[in-house]
Amino acid sequence: MKNELFVTQKVFNPKLSWKAVRISGYCIDGDKWEGIYLVKETKFDKIVITDRNGEQYRLHMENFETGELLTLTVLEED
């Protein structure tokens, strides 16, 4: 058995924290998403977002990986 010193793991980019994002599509559970959210924090393979009313949601990376379910667009300031 080979011991590995390092492993590569997909995680959400921590620089997404406190960015405004547009999320659209359907998640794995079939729930429809369409709106602008604030990324409160990233936690490895999930993000915590809030909507305009302050409601918090957690979304897992698997919802975004294929591009067929949810899409996430970071909104940039002009």
C-alpha positions in Angstrom: 0.0 0.0 0.0 1.3 3.4 -1.0 1.0 6.3 1.4 0.4 9.6 -0.3 1.6 12.8 1.3 -0.8 15.0 -0.6 -4.2 14.6 -2.2 -6.1 16.8 -4.6 -9.7 17.5 -3.7 -12.2 19.7 -5.5 -13.5 22.5 -3.2 -15.3 25.7 -3.8 -13.0 28.7 -4.3 -12.8 30.5 -0.9 -12.7 33.8 -2.9 -16.4 33.4 -3.6 -17.2 34.4 0.0 -19.1 37.7 0.2 -19.6 37.8 -3.6 -23.0 38.3 -5.2 -23.9 35.4 -7.5 -26.8 34.6 -9.8 -28.0 31.0 -9.5 -30.4 29.4 -12.0 -31.6 26.0 -12.9 -32.8 23.0 -10.9 -30.9 21.3 -8.1 -30.6 17.5 -7.7 -33.7 17.5 -5.5 -35.7 19.1 -8.4 -36.1 22.5 -6.7 -36.0 25.4 -9.0 -33.5 28.2 -8.4 -33.6 31.6 -10.0 -32.2 34.6 -8.3 -29.4 36.6 -6.9 -27.7 35.5 -3.6 -24.8 36.4 -1.4 -22.2 33.8 -0.8 -21.8 33.8 3.0 -19.1 31.2 3.1 -17.5 28.2 1.4 -17.1 24.9 3.2 -15.1 22.4 1.1 -17.7 21.0 -1.2 -20.6 23.2 -0.3 -21.5 26.9 -0.2 -23.7 28.8 2.2 -25.8 31.5 0.5 -28.4 34.0 1.7 -31.2 35.5 -0.3 -32.5 39.1 -0.1 -34.7 38.2 2.9 -31.8 36.8 4.9 -32.8 33.2 4.5 -29.8 30.8 4.4 -29.3 27.9 2.1 -26.6 25.3 1.6 -25.8 23.9 -1.8 -23.4 21.1 -2.6 -20.8 21.1 -5.4 -22.5 18.2 -7.2 -25.4 20.6 -8.2 -22.9 22.7 -10.3 -20.4 20.2 -11.5 -22.1 19.0 -14.7 -23.4 22.4 -15.8 -26.7 20.6 -16.5 -28.3 21.3 -13.2 -27.5 24.7 -11.6 -25.4 27.4 -13.0 -23.6 30.0 -10.8 -22.4 33.3 -12.2 -20.4 35.7 -10.1 -21.7 39.3 -10.4 -18.9 41.8 -10.9 -19.0 45.5 -10.1 -18.6 47.9 -13.0 
